[in-house]
Each structure stands twice: as C-alpha cells, then as structure tokens.
Amino acid sequence: MTKRDADDRDQVALRRVVDDFAYTYAGTFSRESIEGVVQDSYDLLAEKSSVHGYVLVLTERFARERLSAQARAQGLQVTGMPEVLFICVRNAGRSQMAAALMSARSGGRVHVRSAGSQPGDEIHPSVAEVMAEIGVPLTEAFPKPLTDDVVRASDVVVTMGCGDACPYYPGKRYLDWDLADPADLPLDGVRAVRDQIDAHVRDLLSEILPDQPVS
C-alpha cells in the first residue's frame, strides 16, 4: 500500500469517527468543530506513534475526551463531579499511575484525565507491572499530548516534573507533586513511587470528596 493509499484510508476512517461524534454532540458542536478536533487529535498522536494502525484506534478515544472537556469547559455539559488532570512529561508513568489510582480510589466519583508535555510512545512496562500488582491495571491507558481544552475543563491540575509546560488559568487549583521519574528506577523504586502517589491521591480525595469514603 502506498502512502497516498494509507492516507486516503485514514481519512475515510476519520470521517466515520466524525459522523459518530456529529450524532453524539448534535446541538452542542458543529460538524466543522468536531472535524477540527478529530483531525488535530489524529495529527498529534501520529506524530509520536510508531504503530500506524494503533493511531486510528486511539484517535477516537482521544478526540472524545477532548470534546467532552470542551463541552464541560464551555458549560455545555455538567457532570456534577470534580475534574482532576494529572500531567507529567511523558504521560507514561507518574501521571498515568495517579489517574488510575484516583479513578479507583474515588469509585468513579471523580472525572480523571492525564496528559504529557512531551508524551512518549507507550506506558513504561515497569509502571504497568507494579500497577497490575495492586489490581489497578493500565491496559486501556496510553500517552496523550497535553492540550488546552483538558486544562480548561479541570478543577484541579496536578503536575509532576513538567515545569512550566502547563497553561495557567485563574480560578483553578494547581498542585505540584515532587516525585522521582519511574523510568529511571529499578522495580522496587517504581513501587515506592506508586505508593507515594497513592498516598497523595488519598489526601487529595479527602479534600475534594470530604464526606465520602475512599476505597
């Protein structure tokens, strides 16, 4: 298959995604707006991924998350749940662990997102291993670029080693957790970072869900 054939095939697949979202978000976003988000999501993921076919699968999930964030930020969709965004550099370790633990410990009572200022290709294998050990698998997780829309939709933004890469919006709560990068650690070190993150997550949950038990 030539590159042109592959590009044509991708555009057909992306049009199907746009068709689905145009139905889902009818009355919320124009088709033109949806097309822009879907194409931009595809371009951002394709730039980093070495597995071409996988990009098409992930584009739908990434674009759906961004459209949901835009709807929330614009007051077009009200979830009634706190929204927390975790950011690290590669979105392959710390922020993925934090997002998964927040989702698990809150019992789904917090809308959680994660992103990377310079996203990697895949979740660190050691990170996936230590999360599976405690029954919080990362099988559906994938590194995602940091986009403006997910920041605007968040109530709390937690950064972990990404410096000033995160855009600032007044009225949001920003936290910075000082944690070692698990990519540079042996397995026991990764476990230690996981446990530190878990403690931070529990503390944050006690603040944003003060009257509800933490799992």
N, C-alpha and C positions, 0 to 999 in steps of 0.2 A: 504494500500500500504506500502510495506517495504521500508526502507531507500535505499536499493540497487535498488529497482524498481524506486524510485523517482530520484536517481542519474542517472540511465540509461535514464529515460525520459528527464531529464535536458540536458544530453549530446546530445540527438537527437535534441532537440530544439536549442542548441548552434551550432550544425553543420549546421542547416538551416540558422542561422544568419551568420556564416562564409561563406556559399555558396553565400548569397546575397552580402556580402561585397567583396568577391573574384571577383564577376562580376563588382561591382561598382568601385573597385580600381584596376582593371586589368591593368597591366603595371606600377602601382605605388608601390604596396606592394605585396610580395609573399604571398601565402596562409599560409605558416608557420608563417609569421609575424602576419597576421590577426588572426590566431588561438590563438597566444600568447596573443594578446591584448584582444580578446573576453573572453578567459578563465580567464585572470587576472582581467578583469572588473567584471566578474561574482563572482570571489572569494572575491574581495574587497567589493562588495555590499552584498553578502550573509553573510559575517562576521558580518555586522551591522544590517541587517534587520531581523525583527521578522515575516514578512509576506513572506513566501517562494515563492508563486506564483508570487508575485509582483516583485521579483528579476529578473525573466526571462524577464518580460516586460521592466524593466529599463536597463538591461544589454545591449540590442541593442542600446538604446539611448546613454548610457554612452560610449560604445565602439565606436560608430560612432563619437562622439565628440572627443575622443582621437585620432582616426585615422585621422580625419580632422586636429587636432592640429599637429600631427606628419608630415603630408604632408606639412602643412604650414611652420613648423619649418625647414624642410629639403629643402625648396624651390621648392617642387613638386606641390604645389597648391598656386596660387596667387589670393587673394580675392580683393586686392586693397582697403580694408577697414582697419582702425585701429583695433587692437585687445586688449581688456581690460579684465583682470582677477581680480575678487574680491574674497578675502579669509577672512574668519573668522574661529572661532574654530569649530562650529557645522554645518556650512553651512545651518542653519535653521532659520536665522533671518537677520542680517545685510547684509551679502554678497548676500543673495537672494533678499532683497529689492533693493540693489544697482544695481544688474544685471538687474532686471526687469525695474527699473527706467531708467537706461542707455539705454536699448533697446527701451523703449517707447519714451523717450525724443529725442533720435537720429533719430527716424523714421526708424530704421533698418540700419542706415549708419555706425554703429559700430558693430563689431563682439564681443559679450559679453559672458564670461564664469564665473562661480563661483565654489568654492570648499571649503572644510573644512579640517583643520588639524586633527580634531577628529570628523568626521561627525556624526550627530545624526540620528535618525530613521525617522523623519518627520519634515516638516515645523512647526514652532510654530503656534498654532491656532490664537493667538492674532496678529501675524505678517500677516498671511493670511487675517485676518479680516480688519486690517487697510489699507492694500493694495487694497482690494476689494472696500473700501470706496472711493478711488480716481480713480477707473476704471482701475487699473493695477493688475489684478488677478494673483495669483501664482498657478493656478490649474495644470499646467504642470510641476511645479518645484519639485525637490526632492534633498535631501542632497547627495553630491558626495564627495568622497575622493580626496584629493589633490594629483595629480600625476605630475611627472616631465615633461611630454610631454606638458601639458597645460601651464606650466610656460614658457617653451622654445618657445612656439608659440606666446606669448603675447608681445605687445609693452609696455603696462603699467600694472603694478601689484599693486593693492591696497589692503593693509592688514588692518584688523580691529580687533585688540585684540588677534592675534595669535602668537605674539612674533617672535621668530627666526625660526618658523617651515617652512617658505617658502625658497626653494633653491634660491641661488643668481646666476644670470648670468650677466656678463658685457654687457653694451650696452642697457639694459632695464631700463625703468623709474620705480622706486619704490616709492610709497606713503603710508603713514600710517594715517588713519583717526581715531582719538580718539573718540570713540562713546560708550555709555553705552550698555550693553547686554540687548536686549529687553526681554529675558527670565525672567529677574529679576524685571520687571517693570509692573505697572498697565497699563490699556489700554491707558490712556492719555499719559503716559510716552512712550509707544510704538509709539504713533502718533508723539510725539516730535522727537524721533529718526528718524522716517521715513522722517519727514520734514527736519531734519539736513542732512540726506543722500541725499535728493532731491536737496538741495542747493549745496552740494559738487559735485553731478553729473552734475548739470548745469554749475558750474565753470569749471569742467574738460572738458566738452564738448565744452565750449567756447575756450579752448586751442587746443584741438585736431581736432575740426571742426570749425575753426575761421570764415570761410566765409559762414557758413550755419546756418539757423535759428534753434533754439531749441524749441521743442514742449512744 
